[in-house]
Amino acid sequence: MAASEAAERRKASGEGRKSEARVGTYVYGIVPADVEVSDDAGGGVGGPSAKVTVVRHDDIAALVSELRLDRPLGTPDDLMAHEGLLDATAAEVPVLPVRFGAVVTNPEAVVEELLAPYHDEFHAALDELEGRAEYVIKGRYVEQAVLTEIMEERPDLAELREQIKDQPEEATRDTRIQIGEIVDQAVNAKREADTQAALDAVTPVATLTSLRDPSHELDAVHLAVLVETARENELEQVVDKIGERWAGRVELRVLGPLAAYDFIVARGTGGG
């Protein structure tokens, strides 16, 4: 009987270790130690049941949640949950984003592998971000408007288009490629000039700026700025003026406040 009970205890203990080994700690970002997670905060990576908590060490802390390791990581919902939590946090307090997908074995490892070794570095970066957040300025050309501009500026395009008019597609393949290349070069030149104009306009209200790569062939502007949250209205006024000048030509918008992805990202952690 005693041997049977011992076997049952070993079995139960083994099952417990197996279950524990299938759960890791997902890390979102680094925040000041006095941050609290509200009770009505949404779920984290892994769904509504993934409750976000705080692991503290001295003056800094990490936003974390439990994550089952037997589920796929990297779905669109996961990415949205990761960014959504960080952006909501950045609207209230400074936060250093940790790159998506950072998982460690348990909360103790968050301290040992992340918070303790980089405490001073993270604390200094949080001080830099105090009262600031990232905003992204994105503009996209109205296709017909920008093509009309290009046609007016490049009379040779009209000549090329006239050459291929009513001609079989196969017979005009090289000319069509040439037209496409000219249009692409013209759009790139306009993007460069318009991005510089937007950069010149927002720099006086920004602490830092960062150019982003175009995400679409018709992108006119893709620019990240680090701005004091108290100057958010000033930034919006500047962008509104640019938008008025480009009305009917570029559709312009501002996204934010966001976590400072383009300026300060905490060192990532290893896999769980």
Residue frames relative to the residue before (quaternion, step in Angstrom):
aa qw qx qy qz dx dy dz
M 1.0000 0.0000 0.0000 0.0000 0.00 0.00 0.00
A 0.6592 0.5039 -0.3093 0.4647 3.56 0.93 -0.92
A 0.6452 0.5183 -0.3204 0.4609 3.59 1.00 -0.85
S 0.6438 0.5263 -0.3165 0.4564 3.57 1.01 -0.84
E 0.6528 0.5086 -0.3127 0.4662 3.57 0.98 -0.88
A 0.6401 0.5224 -0.3277 0.4583 3.59 1.01 -0.82
A 0.6398 0.5223 -0.3267 0.4594 3.57 1.01 -0.82
E 0.6439 0.5188 -0.3217 0.4613 3.56 1.00 -0.86
R 0.6487 0.5137 -0.3241 0.4586 3.56 1.02 -0.83
R 0.6475 0.5102 -0.3233 0.4647 3.59 1.00 -0.82
K 0.6359 0.5316 -0.3234 0.4565 3.55 1.03 -0.83
A 0.6671 0.4969 -0.2965 0.4692 3.55 0.93 -0.96
S 0.6475 0.5208 -0.3162 0.4577 3.57 1.01 -0.86
G 0.6555 0.5159 -0.3069 0.4583 3.56 0.99 -0.82
E 0.6444 0.5145 -0.3218 0.4654 3.54 1.00 -0.82
G 0.6333 0.5382 -0.3276 0.4495 3.56 1.05 -0.81
R 0.6623 0.4934 -0.3127 0.4691 3.56 0.96 -0.85
K 0.6350 0.5331 -0.3318 0.4500 3.54 1.01 -0.80
S 0.6602 0.5034 -0.3046 0.4669 3.57 0.97 -0.91
E 0.6613 0.5146 -0.3089 0.4500 3.57 0.96 -0.92
A 0.6529 0.5371 -0.3168 0.4300 3.58 1.00 -0.83
R 0.6649 0.5111 -0.3051 0.4512 3.60 1.18 -0.45
V 0.6772 0.4305 -0.2941 0.5192 3.59 1.26 0.08
G 0.0761 -0.7899 0.6078 0.0275 3.56 -0.87 1.00
T 0.4576 -0.6504 0.5240 0.3049 3.55 -1.34 -0.07
Y 0.2376 -0.7792 0.5706 0.1039 3.54 -0.61 1.21
V 0.2015 -0.7980 0.5630 0.0755 3.59 -0.87 1.01
Y 0.2473 -0.7955 0.5432 0.1048 3.58 -0.80 1.09
G 0.7760 -0.2587 0.2284 0.5280 3.56 0.75 -1.00
I 0.4714 -0.6524 0.5264 0.2741 3.53 -1.39 0.20
V 0.0275 -0.7962 0.6026 -0.0464 3.56 -0.95 1.00
P 0.6420 -0.4799 0.3951 0.4488 3.60 -1.25 0.10
A 0.6178 -0.6115 0.3582 0.3406 3.58 -1.08 0.74
D 0.6791 0.5087 -0.3076 0.4307 3.61 1.10 -0.51
V 0.4304 0.6990 -0.4684 0.3266 3.61 1.23 0.17
E 0.1354 -0.7633 0.6278 0.0697 3.54 -1.08 0.82
V 0.3526 -0.7057 0.5701 0.2293 3.57 -1.12 0.69
S 0.4114 -0.7313 0.4846 0.2469 3.58 -0.67 1.07
D 0.6050 -0.5943 0.3999 0.3477 3.54 -1.15 0.64
D 0.7182 0.4367 -0.2529 0.4791 3.59 1.11 -0.62
A 0.3524 0.7335 -0.5058 0.2862 3.59 1.24 0.30
G 0.5014 -0.6743 0.4568 0.2921 3.57 -1.00 0.81
G 0.6711 -0.4963 0.3644 0.4129 3.55 -1.31 0.09
G 0.4403 -0.6937 0.5071 0.2604 3.53 -1.25 0.41
V 0.7746 -0.2414 0.2317 0.5366 3.54 -1.17 -0.64
G 0.7135 0.3994 -0.3017 0.4903 3.56 -0.72 1.05
G 0.6561 -0.5402 0.3107 0.4257 3.58 1.24 -0.02
P 0.7669 -0.4041 0.2532 0.4296 3.58 -1.33 0.14
S 0.6645 0.5159 -0.3127 0.4411 3.60 1.10 -0.61
A 0.5671 0.5897 -0.3868 0.4255 3.61 1.26 -0.21
K 0.1313 -0.8352 0.5319 0.0468 3.57 0.18 1.29
V 0.3426 -0.7431 0.5435 0.1870 3.56 -0.86 1.02
T 0.0241 -0.7934 0.6076 -0.0262 3.56 -0.88 1.00
V 0.4322 -0.6895 0.5246 0.2504 3.55 -1.35 0.06
V 0.1358 -0.7440 0.6491 0.0821 3.56 -1.03 0.91
R 0.1541 -0.8353 0.5260 0.0423 3.60 -0.56 1.18
H 0.0508 0.7544 -0.6544 0.0092 3.51 -1.31 0.56
D 0.8205 -0.1226 0.0224 0.5579 3.58 -0.46 1.22
D 0.8467 -0.1807 0.1358 0.4817 3.61 -0.75 -1.05
I 0.7351 0.3802 -0.2184 0.5170 3.60 1.22 -0.14
A 0.1368 -0.7792 0.6074 0.0715 3.53 -1.30 0.26
A 0.3011 -0.7265 0.5840 0.2015 3.55 -1.32 0.23
L 0.3470 -0.6846 0.5988 0.2289 3.55 -1.12 0.74
V 0.0532 0.8210 -0.5584 0.1066 3.57 -0.63 1.14
S 0.0246 -0.7552 0.6473 0.0999 3.53 -1.38 0.05
E 0.5524 -0.5807 0.4642 0.3770 3.55 -1.24 0.36
L 0.0693 -0.7924 0.6057 0.0188 3.55 -1.14 0.71
R 0.3841 -0.7002 0.5516 0.2407 3.56 -0.83 0.98
L 0.3609 -0.7764 0.4835 0.1819 3.57 -0.75 1.05
D 0.6352 0.5258 -0.3418 0.4508 3.58 1.27 -0.12
R 0.6008 0.5186 -0.3771 0.4773 3.59 1.25 0.34
P 0.5474 -0.6016 0.4478 0.3714 3.62 -1.10 0.55
L 0.1873 -0.7689 0.6030 0.1004 3.57 -1.07 0.77
G 0.6631 0.5059 -0.3574 0.4203 3.57 -0.82 0.94
T 0.3972 0.7033 -0.4983 0.3150 3.59 1.19 0.33
P 0.6553 -0.4933 0.3762 0.4311 3.62 -1.20 0.31
D 0.6311 0.5298 -0.3390 0.4540 3.61 1.03 -0.73
D 0.6243 0.5372 -0.3366 0.4564 3.57 1.03 -0.77
L 0.6770 0.4915 -0.2931 0.4628 3.57 0.87 -0.96
M 0.6499 0.5114 -0.3147 0.4659 3.58 0.99 -0.81
A 0.6452 0.5130 -0.3234 0.4647 3.59 1.01 -0.77
H 0.6343 0.5331 -0.3157 0.4623 3.58 1.01 -0.86
E 0.7314 0.4195 -0.2452 0.4785 3.58 0.71 -1.06
G 0.6291 0.5571 -0.3399 0.4223 3.58 1.01 -0.77
L 0.6541 0.5017 -0.3122 0.4723 3.57 0.97 -0.84
L 0.6787 0.4947 -0.2979 0.4538 3.59 0.87 -0.93
D 0.6737 0.4924 -0.3077 0.4571 3.60 0.92 -0.86
A 0.6375 0.5110 -0.3299 0.4729 3.60 1.00 -0.76
T 0.6441 0.5132 -0.3162 0.4709 3.57 1.05 -0.75
A 0.6575 0.5339 -0.3106 0.4315 3.59 0.95 -0.92
A 0.6091 0.5574 -0.3543 0.4390 3.60 1.17 -0.49
E 0.7437 0.3928 -0.2005 0.5023 3.57 1.25 -0.44
V 0.8105 0.0164 0.0614 0.5823 3.59 0.89 -0.98
P 0.5942 -0.5428 0.4181 0.4213 3.62 -1.17 0.27
V 0.0109 0.7909 -0.6110 0.0316 3.57 -1.04 0.78
L 0.2501 -0.7335 0.6145 0.1479 3.56 -1.05 0.86
P 0.3274 -0.7630 0.5146 0.2140 3.63 -0.44 1.11
V 0.2361 -0.6920 0.6578 0.1806 3.53 -1.20 0.67
R 0.5687 -0.6236 0.4013 0.3559 3.57 -0.90 0.86
F 0.6157 -0.5787 0.4004 0.3546 3.55 -1.11 0.79
G 0.7863 0.3529 -0.2643 0.4329 3.55 -1.05 0.86
A 0.4693 0.6863 -0.4435 0.3347 3.62 1.25 0.15
V 0.0778 0.7933 -0.5936 0.1109 3.58 -0.59 1.19
V 0.0653 -0.7684 0.6353 0.0407 3.57 -1.01 0.87
T 0.7156 -0.5041 0.2807 0.3936 3.55 -1.27 0.27
N 0.7996 -0.1256 0.1337 0.5719 3.60 0.92 -0.85
P 0.7149 -0.4482 0.2990 0.4457 3.64 -1.22 0.15
E 0.6084 0.5543 -0.3628 0.4371 3.60 1.05 -0.65
A 0.6483 0.5152 -0.3155 0.4634 3.57 1.06 -0.74
V 0.5551 0.5865 -0.3965 0.4366 3.60 1.15 -0.51
V 0.6741 0.4753 -0.2838 0.4890 3.55 0.99 -0.88
E 0.7248 0.4765 -0.2597 0.4243 3.55 0.75 -1.10
E 0.7761 0.3724 -0.1843 0.4744 3.60 0.94 -0.88
L 0.7985 0.3026 -0.1307 0.5036 3.58 1.12 -0.56
L 0.7777 0.3876 -0.2217 0.4425 3.58 0.48 -1.16
A 0.7022 0.4709 -0.2865 0.4507 3.61 0.83 -0.91
P 0.7077 0.4659 -0.3048 0.4350 3.66 0.71 -0.94
Y 0.7961 0.2901 -0.1360 0.5134 3.61 1.01 -0.77
H 0.2156 0.8336 -0.4917 0.1303 3.57 1.25 0.39
D 0.7211 0.4543 -0.2704 0.4478 3.59 0.67 -1.06
E 0.6368 0.5317 -0.3174 0.4593 3.57 1.02 -0.84
F 0.6860 0.4734 -0.2830 0.4746 3.59 0.89 -0.94
H 0.6384 0.5346 -0.3306 0.4442 3.58 0.97 -0.84
A 0.6586 0.5004 -0.3077 0.4703 3.59 0.97 -0.84
A 0.6585 0.5066 -0.3130 0.4603 3.60 0.97 -0.83
L 0.6308 0.5214 -0.3333 0.4681 3.60 1.03 -0.72
D 0.6111 0.5388 -0.3441 0.4667 3.58 1.06 -0.72
E 0.6459 0.5248 -0.3169 0.4550 3.59 1.01 -0.83
L 0.7241 0.4471 -0.2409 0.4666 3.57 1.05 -0.78
E 0.4151 0.7244 -0.4714 0.2840 3.60 1.21 -0.21
G 0.8474 0.1202 -0.1151 0.5043 3.55 -0.78 1.09
R 0.6831 0.4453 -0.2806 0.5062 3.61 1.26 0.24
A 0.0179 -0.7776 0.6282 0.0187 3.53 -1.24 0.48
E 0.5058 -0.6371 0.4890 0.3148 3.54 -1.30 0.32
Y 0.0673 -0.7472 0.6593 0.0490 3.52 -1.22 0.69
V 0.2211 -0.7669 0.5894 0.1250 3.57 -1.05 0.76
I 0.1913 -0.7621 0.6133 0.0810 3.55 -0.86 1.07
K 0.0159 0.8196 -0.5685 0.0695 3.54 -0.56 1.17
G 0.0009 -0.7956 0.6051 -0.0278 3.55 -0.86 1.00
R 0.0963 -0.7872 0.6074 0.0454 3.58 -1.02 0.80
Y 0.4908 -0.6724 0.4727 0.2892 3.54 -0.92 0.92
V 0.4015 -0.6190 0.6103 0.2884 3.52 -1.23 0.60
E 0.4766 -0.7442 0.3718 0.2841 3.57 -0.30 1.28
Q 0.7058 0.4616 -0.2925 0.4507 3.59 0.71 -0.99
A 0.6389 0.5364 -0.3296 0.4421 3.58 1.03 -0.78
V 0.7029 0.4524 -0.2887 0.4669 3.59 0.85 -0.91
L 0.6263 0.5237 -0.3476 0.4612 3.61 1.07 -0.63
T 0.6201 0.5313 -0.3373 0.4685 3.58 1.06 -0.73
E 0.6179 0.5424 -0.3305 0.4635 3.59 1.01 -0.84
I 0.6891 0.4926 -0.2848 0.4488 3.54 0.82 -1.05
M 0.6490 0.5180 -0.3230 0.4541 3.59 0.95 -0.83
E 0.6577 0.5064 -0.3134 0.4612 3.58 1.03 -0.77
E 0.7084 0.4634 -0.2500 0.4701 3.57 1.08 -0.79
R 0.7696 0.2787 -0.1440 0.5561 3.59 1.19 -0.51
P 0.1773 -0.8186 0.5382 0.0936 3.63 0.15 1.24
D 0.5688 0.6009 -0.3916 0.4026 3.61 1.13 -0.48
L 0.5838 0.5747 -0.3767 0.4325 3.59 1.17 -0.51
A 0.6297 0.5295 -0.3360 0.4585 3.57 1.00 -0.82
E 0.6422 0.5240 -0.3211 0.4581 3.58 1.03 -0.79
L 0.6613 0.5012 -0.3055 0.4670 3.56 0.97 -0.88
R 0.6547 0.5079 -0.3156 0.4624 3.56 0.96 -0.82
E 0.6293 0.5290 -0.3338 0.4612 3.58 1.07 -0.68
Q 0.6217 0.5647 -0.3348 0.4271 3.57 1.10 -0.74
I 0.7519 0.3939 -0.2175 0.4819 3.58 0.98 -0.79
K 0.4234 0.7220 -0.4581 0.2993 3.56 1.29 -0.08
D 0.8551 0.0632 -0.0951 0.5058 3.56 -0.93 1.05
Q 0.5295 0.6078 -0.4218 0.4152 3.61 1.21 0.39
P 0.5926 -0.5660 0.4227 0.3870 3.62 -1.14 0.57
E 0.5819 -0.6221 0.3961 0.3428 3.58 -0.96 0.83
E 0.6601 0.5214 -0.3189 0.4366 3.58 0.90 -0.89
A 0.6777 0.5059 -0.2910 0.4473 3.57 1.01 -0.79
T 0.7471 0.3722 -0.2016 0.5125 3.59 1.19 -0.47
R 0.2694 0.8136 -0.4873 0.1674 3.57 1.27 0.29
D 0.6854 0.4923 -0.2994 0.4451 3.61 0.78 -0.97
T 0.6582 0.5033 -0.3135 0.4639 3.58 0.99 -0.81
R 0.6329 0.5239 -0.3303 0.4647 3.58 1.02 -0.76
I 0.6294 0.5149 -0.3305 0.4790 3.59 1.02 -0.77
Q 0.6393 0.5294 -0.3200 0.4567 3.58 0.97 -0.86
I 0.6446 0.5135 -0.3165 0.4696 3.59 0.97 -0.86
G 0.6536 0.5214 -0.3109 0.4519 3.58 0.94 -0.89
E 0.6586 0.5097 -0.3076 0.4603 3.57 0.98 -0.84
I 0.6418 0.5167 -0.3255 0.4638 3.58 0.99 -0.80
V 0.6565 0.5058 -0.3108 0.4653 3.58 0.94 -0.88
D 0.6467 0.5176 -0.3217 0.4586 3.60 0.93 -0.87
Q 0.6597 0.5040 -0.3079 0.4648 3.59 0.91 -0.87
A 0.6562 0.5103 -0.3100 0.4614 3.57 1.01 -0.82
V 0.6449 0.5055 -0.3211 0.4748 3.60 0.99 -0.80
N 0.6428 0.5224 -0.3246 0.4567 3.59 0.96 -0.83
A 0.6551 0.5063 -0.3118 0.4661 3.58 0.98 -0.81
K 0.6503 0.5001 -0.3137 0.4781 3.57 0.99 -0.80
R 0.6268 0.5406 -0.3334 0.4514 3.59 1.00 -0.85
E 0.6593 0.5140 -0.3095 0.4531 3.56 0.92 -0.91
A 0.6860 0.4778 -0.2846 0.4691 3.58 0.91 -0.90
D 0.6903 0.4793 -0.2864 0.4602 3.59 0.92 -0.89
T 0.6125 0.5323 -0.3475 0.4699 3.58 1.09 -0.67
Q 0.6546 0.5033 -0.3174 0.4664 3.58 0.95 -0.82
A 0.6352 0.5268 -0.3296 0.4587 3.59 1.01 -0.78
A 0.6610 0.4897 -0.3045 0.4802 3.58 0.97 -0.84
L 0.6363 0.5351 -0.3221 0.4528 3.57 1.01 -0.84
D 0.6531 0.5122 -0.3112 0.4629 3.58 0.93 -0.87
A 0.6768 0.5130 -0.2925 0.4396 3.58 1.01 -0.82
V 0.7636 0.3932 -0.2137 0.4654 3.62 0.92 -0.88
T 0.4945 0.6944 -0.4224 0.3080 3.60 1.16 -0.44
P 0.6512 0.5317 -0.3509 0.4124 3.68 0.88 -0.72
V 0.7417 0.3693 -0.2370 0.5073 3.63 1.11 -0.47
A 0.6462 0.5297 -0.3112 0.4527 3.61 1.28 -0.06
T 0.4440 -0.6609 0.5399 0.2731 3.53 -1.20 0.65
L 0.7786 -0.0269 0.0490 0.6251 3.56 1.03 -0.89
T 0.1467 -0.7709 0.6111 0.1037 3.57 -1.22 0.47
S 0.0400 -0.7897 0.6121 0.0110 3.57 -1.19 0.56
L 0.3375 -0.7369 0.5505 0.1997 3.57 -0.82 1.01
R 0.2137 -0.7590 0.6034 0.1192 3.56 -0.97 0.91
D 0.5464 -0.5924 0.4719 0.3575 3.56 -1.17 0.55
P 0.5701 -0.5736 0.4402 0.3901 3.62 -1.09 0.56
S 0.2695 -0.7579 0.5714 0.1625 3.55 -1.09 0.72
H 0.7605 0.1864 -0.1121 0.6118 3.57 1.36 -0.08
E 0.5993 -0.6012 0.3899 0.3568 3.58 -1.09 0.67
L 0.7191 0.4043 -0.2476 0.5082 3.60 1.18 -0.44
D 0.3405 0.7318 -0.5214 0.2770 3.61 1.16 0.34
A 0.2451 -0.7638 0.5829 0.1297 3.55 -0.96 0.95
V 0.7872 0.0096 0.0487 0.6147 3.56 1.04 -0.91
H 0.0992 0.7488 -0.6536 0.0485 3.55 -1.07 0.79
L 0.1662 0.8205 -0.4959 0.2309 3.50 0.07 1.38
A 0.1796 -0.7627 0.6126 0.1043 3.59 -0.97 0.90
V 0.0441 -0.7933 0.6071 0.0066 3.56 -1.01 0.85
L 0.2813 -0.7109 0.6172 0.1860 3.53 -1.16 0.71
V 0.0123 0.8280 -0.5511 0.1029 3.55 -0.51 1.24
E 0.5151 -0.5905 0.5111 0.3532 3.56 -1.14 0.60
T 0.4992 -0.6832 0.4358 0.3068 3.58 -0.75 1.00
A 0.5996 0.5646 -0.3571 0.4406 3.59 1.15 -0.52
R 0.7094 0.4203 -0.2490 0.5080 3.61 1.23 -0.38
E 0.2846 0.7864 -0.5060 0.2112 3.59 1.21 0.33
N 0.6528 0.5163 -0.3227 0.4507 3.60 0.93 -0.83
E 0.6210 0.5352 -0.3414 0.4598 3.58 1.06 -0.74
L 0.6384 0.5220 -0.3224 0.4648 3.56 0.97 -0.87
E 0.6676 0.5028 -0.3083 0.4543 3.59 0.87 -0.92
Q 0.6366 0.5256 -0.3312 0.4569 3.60 1.02 -0.75
V 0.6356 0.5212 -0.3240 0.4684 3.58 1.02 -0.82
V 0.6813 0.4805 -0.2905 0.4696 3.58 0.88 -0.94
D 0.6114 0.5500 -0.3490 0.4492 3.59 1.04 -0.72
K 0.6466 0.5150 -0.3185 0.4638 3.59 1.00 -0.81
I 0.6308 0.5081 -0.3330 0.4828 3.57 1.01 -0.79
G 0.6559 0.5317 -0.3052 0.4403 3.56 0.95 -0.92
E 0.6317 0.5238 -0.3287 0.4675 3.57 1.04 -0.74
R 0.6616 0.5083 -0.3012 0.4618 3.55 1.01 -0.85
W 0.7540 0.3595 -0.1903 0.5157 3.58 1.11 -0.71
A 0.2707 0.8012 -0.5029 0.1787 3.61 1.20 0.26
G 0.8090 0.2192 -0.1989 0.5079 3.55 -0.91 1.00
R 0.7041 0.4384 -0.2413 0.5039 3.57 1.29 -0.21
V 0.7917 0.0569 0.0126 0.6081 3.56 0.99 -0.94
E 0.2702 -0.7225 0.6140 0.1671 3.56 -1.00 0.90
L 0.0788 -0.8429 0.5308 -0.0403 3.56 -0.41 1.30
R 0.0695 0.7908 -0.6063 0.0468 3.58 -1.06 0.75
V 0.2888 -0.7258 0.5993 0.1753 3.53 -1.33 0.42
L 0.1556 -0.7745 0.6088 0.0727 3.59 -0.90 0.97
G 0.5430 0.6173 -0.4475 0.3519 3.59 -0.86 0.88
P 0.5036 -0.0433 -0.8349 -0.2177 1.43 -2.50 0.18
L 0.1709 -0.7732 0.6079 0.0588 3.53 -1.17 0.80
A 0.5921 -0.5030 0.4652 0.4243 3.53 -1.32 0.18
A 0.5499 -0.6725 0.4030 0.2879 3.58 -1.08 0.77
Y 0.0291 -0.8534 0.5202 -0.0114 3.58 0.73 1.12
D 0.7361 0.4460 -0.2341 0.4522 3.59 0.95 -0.85
F 0.7422 0.4189 -0.2122 0.4781 3.58 1.23 -0.20
I 0.8025 -0.0271 0.0443 0.5944 3.59 0.87 -0.90
V 0.0526 0.7801 -0.6200 0.0649 3.55 -0.69 1.12
A 0.4473 -0.6977 0.4853 0.2785 3.58 -0.78 1.01
R 0.6070 -0.5474 0.4224 0.3917 3.54 -1.17 0.54
G 0.4603 -0.6971 0.4781 0.2713 3.54 -0.91 0.91
T 0.3898 -0.6943 0.5513 0.2490 3.55 -1.30 0.27
G 0.6074 -0.5694 0.4139 0.3682 3.51 -1.26 0.28
G 0.6488 -0.5095 0.3851 0.4137 3.56 -1.27 0.12
G 0.5219 -0.6473 0.4633 0.3066 3.54 -1.21 0.54
